[in-house]
């Protein structure tokens, strides 16, 4: 019998090759596509989504896990499209609205929605209401998801919402998200819901298709230090090890740990903005292309507890930032 717990862990750890091989092996044993999809891939990504929601994992790690999940999905997709049994949660059409070329956040939502069992069609960036409508006519989605990063483009979401408030399209649920978006804005324009982050967006999608509870309102993710509940007594000369996660040569995240705890700190938004600009300039905006640029730096030891080391490294990176 396939070891689905191990497959789940491989997805969590971002081991794409192992997930692909285990998916192939499970099918070779005669396991059903539905079983492999649900117990192997969807179950693995659901743990990733929960840990992302609770700030145990951050965006780069979720992207890497999603790539591993997609390696398994690539094995299953020919069987699913050929009419084999599937666990289709719903159909999701995603796009970034007209005038906005940012799509890294949208790509993450698409990958996590696939991991929750949705059939996803991504129509890309800079999409007009006419293109959303044409894609919906062809794809027949249950949900249309829209993203925007710029305040100057977020207002176009209302144009799309209004474009779907017509006979023949008014049964489709509309969800929005992105850095400048809020629940108040979603209510103002008549959208059916708002996702503060990728995990919250998937919770919303499940609710909108009747397969999940009403999502709890969540704030956007910021810098969170994850520490153990009980106080730890360290010797005066205690040291911690840290690494910096880079997108190419641009820092994104800091991880610091010792024998007692591990700390992860996301750098401020300006660092993410620089990565986004660089990714757009080089054309690395699609999921796999973007993920391939991520790498952890060398492990370095430094005096202090993990929280202190992470805070010091963060301050040094901010000070050195132009």
C-alpha positions in Angstrom: 0.0 0.0 0.0 1.3 3.5 -0.8 2.8 5.4 2.1 0.6 8.5 1.8 1.9 10.0 5.0 5.4 10.0 3.5 4.0 11.5 0.3 2.3 14.2 2.3 5.7 15.0 4.1 7.5 15.1 0.7 5.0 17.7 -0.5 5.5 19.7 2.7 9.3 19.5 2.2 9.1 20.4 -1.5 10.6 17.2 -2.8 9.1 17.2 -6.3 11.0 14.3 -7.7 10.0 12.0 -4.8 6.3 13.1 -5.1 6.3 12.3 -8.8 7.9 8.9 -8.3 5.5 8.0 -5.4 2.5 9.0 -7.5 3.6 6.8 -10.3 4.3 3.9 -7.9 0.8 4.3 -6.3 -0.8 4.1 -9.8 1.3 1.1 -10.7 0.0 -0.7 -7.6 -3.5 -0.3 -8.9 -4.6 2.5 -6.6 -7.3 4.7 -8.0 -6.7 8.2 -9.3 -9.2 9.5 -6.8 -7.4 7.9 -3.9 -4.0 9.1 -4.9 -5.3 12.6 -5.5 -7.2 12.9 -2.2 -5.0 11.0 0.2 -1.6 11.8 -1.4 -1.7 15.3 -3.0 -4.7 17.2 -1.6 -4.0 15.9 2.0 -0.4 17.0 1.7 -1.2 20.5 0.4 -3.9 21.0 3.1 -1.3 20.7 5.8 0.9 23.3 3.9 -2.1 25.6 3.7 -2.9 25.3 7.4 0.7 26.0 8.4 0.8 29.0 6.0 -2.3 30.3 7.6 -0.7 30.1 11.0 2.6 31.7 9.9 4.6 28.4 10.3 5.4 28.5 6.6 5.9 31.6 4.4 5.2 32.3 0.7 8.5 30.9 -0.7 8.1 27.6 1.2 4.5 27.3 0.1 5.6 27.9 -3.5 8.2 25.2 -3.3 5.6 22.8 -1.7 3.1 23.6 -4.4 5.7 22.8 -7.1 6.1 19.3 -5.5 2.3 18.9 -5.5 2.2 19.8 -9.2 4.8 17.2 -10.0 2.3 14.6 -8.8 -0.6 16.4 -10.5 1.2 16.2 -13.8 1.2 12.4 -13.5 -2.5 12.3 -12.7 -3.8 14.9 -15.2 -3.7 12.7 -18.3 -5.9 10.2 -16.4 -8.2 12.8 -15.1 -8.7 14.5 -18.5 -9.2 11.0 -20.1 -12.3 10.6 -17.9 -10.8 8.7 -15.0 -12.4 9.3 -11.5 -11.5 12.6 -9.9 -12.3 14.6 -6.8 -13.3 17.8 -8.5 -14.0 20.4 -5.8 -15.1 23.0 -8.2 -14.0 25.1 -11.2 -12.0 28.3 -10.7 -11.2 31.0 -13.3 -8.4 33.3 -12.2 -6.9 36.4 -13.6 -5.3 39.8 -12.8 -7.4 42.8 -13.8 -6.7 45.2 -16.6 -3.7 47.4 -16.2 -2.0 45.2 -13.6 0.9 43.0 -14.6 1.6 41.4 -11.2 0.8 37.7 -10.9 3.0 36.0 -8.3 0.3 36.1 -5.7 -2.3 35.0 -8.2 0.0 32.1 -9.2 0.2 31.0 -5.6 -3.5 31.1 -5.2 -3.9 29.0 -8.3 -1.4 26.3 -7.1 -3.0 26.1 -3.7 -6.5 25.9 -5.2 -5.3 23.0 -7.4 -4.0 21.4 -4.2 -7.5 21.7 -2.7 -9.0 19.8 -5.7 -10.2 22.7 -7.9 -9.9 22.6 -11.6 -8.2 25.9 -12.3 -7.9 28.0 -15.5 -5.5 31.0 -15.2 -6.0 33.6 -17.9 -3.0 35.7 -16.8 -2.5 39.4 -16.2 -4.0 42.6 -17.6 -7.4 41.0 -18.3 -10.4 43.1 -19.4 -14.0 42.3 -18.4 -14.6 41.1 -22.0 -11.7 38.6 -21.6 -13.0 37.4 -18.2 -16.5 36.9 -19.7 -15.2 35.1 -22.8 -13.1 32.7 -20.6 -16.1 32.1 -18.4 -18.2 31.3 -21.4 -15.7 28.7 -22.5 -14.6 27.3 -19.1 -17.9 27.4 -17.2 -16.4 28.2 -13.8 -18.1 28.1 -10.4 -15.9 31.0 -9.2 -14.1 33.8 -10.9 -11.1 35.1 -8.9 -9.5 38.5 -9.5 -6.3 39.9 -8.1 -4.7 43.4 -8.2 -1.6 44.8 -6.6 -2.0 48.4 -7.5 -4.6 50.8 -6.0 -4.9 52.3 -9.5 -6.1 49.0 -11.0 -8.2 47.6 -8.1 -11.2 49.8 -9.1 -11.5 47.9 -12.3 -12.6 44.9 -10.2 -16.0 46.6 -9.9 -16.2 46.7 -13.7 -15.7 43.0 -13.8 -18.2 42.4 -11.0 -20.8 44.5 -12.9 -20.0 42.6 -16.1 -21.0 39.3 -14.4 -24.2 40.8 -12.9 -26.2 39.9 -16.0 -28.4 37.0 -16.9 -26.4 33.9 -17.9 -23.4 34.9 -15.7 -25.0 36.0 -12.4 -24.7 32.4 -11.0 -20.9 32.7 -10.9 -19.4 33.7 -7.6 -16.8 36.4 -7.6 -13.8 36.6 -5.3 -11.1 39.2 -5.0 -7.7 39.6 -3.4 -4.4 41.5 -3.5 -2.3 43.8 -1.4 -4.6 46.9 -1.4 -7.9 44.9 -1.2 -10.0 44.6 2.0 -13.3 43.0 3.0 -14.8 46.5 3.0 -13.9 47.1 -0.6 -15.3 43.6 -1.6 -18.6 44.6 0.0 -18.6 48.0 -1.7 -18.2 46.6 -5.2 -20.6 43.6 -4.6 -18.0 40.8 -4.7 -19.0 37.5 -3.0 -15.8 37.4 -0.9 -12.3 38.5 -0.2 -9.1 36.5 0.6 -6.4 38.2 2.7 -3.9 35.6 1.5 -3.7 32.5 -0.6 -4.8 30.1 2.2 -7.7 32.3 3.1 -8.6 32.5 -0.6 -8.9 28.7 -0.8 -11.0 28.6 2.3 -13.3 31.2 0.7 -13.5 29.2 -2.6 -14.4 26.0 -0.7 -17.2 27.9 1.2 -18.5 29.4 -2.1 -18.9 26.0 -3.6 -20.6 24.6 -0.5 -17.7 22.4 0.6 -16.3 24.4 3.6 -17.3 26.5 6.5 -17.6 30.3 6.3 -14.1 31.6 6.4 -13.0 33.6 9.5 -11.9 37.1 8.7 -8.1 37.3 8.7 -5.6 40.1 8.6 -2.9 40.2 6.0 0.2 38.4 7.0 3.1 40.5 8.4 6.3 39.6 10.2 5.6 37.1 12.9 8.1 35.5 15.2 7.3 31.9 16.0 8.6 31.0 19.4 8.1 28.1 21.9 5.4 28.7 24.6 7.7 28.0 27.6 10.6 30.2 28.4 14.0 28.8 27.5 17.1 29.3 29.6 20.2 29.5 27.4 23.9 29.8 28.5 25.5 33.3 28.1 27.6 32.1 25.1 24.7 30.5 23.3 24.8 30.6 19.5 22.2 30.2 16.8 22.4 29.2 13.1 20.7 31.3 10.4 20.1 31.2 6.7 18.8 33.8 4.3 16.3 32.8 1.5 17.2 34.5 -1.7 15.3 35.1 -5.0 18.4 35.2 -7.2 20.5 37.6 -5.2 17.6 39.4 -3.5 16.9 38.5 0.1 13.3 37.4 1.0 13.2 35.6 4.3 15.4 34.8 7.3 15.4 31.5 9.2 17.3 31.2 12.6 17.3 28.2 14.9 19.0 26.4 17.8 18.3 23.3 19.8 15.2 24.9 21.3 13.3 26.8 18.6 13.2 28.0 15.1 12.3 31.5 14.0 11.2 32.7 10.5 11.0 36.3 9.6 9.7 37.7 6.3 11.5 40.9 5.2 9.4 44.1 4.7 7.3 44.7 1.6 9.9 46.7 -0.2 12.0 43.6 -0.5 9.1 41.7 -2.0 8.5 44.6 -4.4 12.0 44.5 -5.6 11.7 40.7 -6.3 8.5 41.3 -8.1 10.0 44.0 -10.3 13.0 41.8 -11.1 10.8 38.8 -11.9 8.6 40.9 -14.2 11.7 42.4 -15.9 13.2 38.9 -16.5 9.9 37.3 -17.4 10.0 34.9 -14.5 6.4 35.4 -13.4 5.0 31.9 -13.9 5.1 29.5 -10.9 7.8 27.1 -11.8 10.1 29.8 -13.4 9.7 31.9 -10.3 10.3 29.1 -7.8 13.4 28.0 -9.6 15.1 31.2 -8.6 14.7 30.6 -4.9 17.7 29.3 -2.9 18.8 29.2 0.7 22.1 30.9 1.5 24.9 29.3 3.6 24.3 28.3 7.2 26.0 30.8 9.4 26.4 30.8 13.2 26.0 33.8 15.3 25.9 34.6 19.1 22.4 35.0 20.5 19.0 33.3 20.6 17.2 32.7 17.3 14.8 35.7 17.7 17.7 38.0 18.5 19.8 36.7 15.6 16.9 37.0 13.1 16.1 40.5 14.3 19.8 41.6 13.9 20.1 40.1 10.5 16.9 41.7 9.4 18.1 45.1 10.6 21.4 44.7 8.8 19.6 43.8 5.5 17.3 46.8 5.9 20.3 49.1 6.6 22.2 47.8 3.6 19.1 48.2 1.3 19.3 51.1 -1.1 
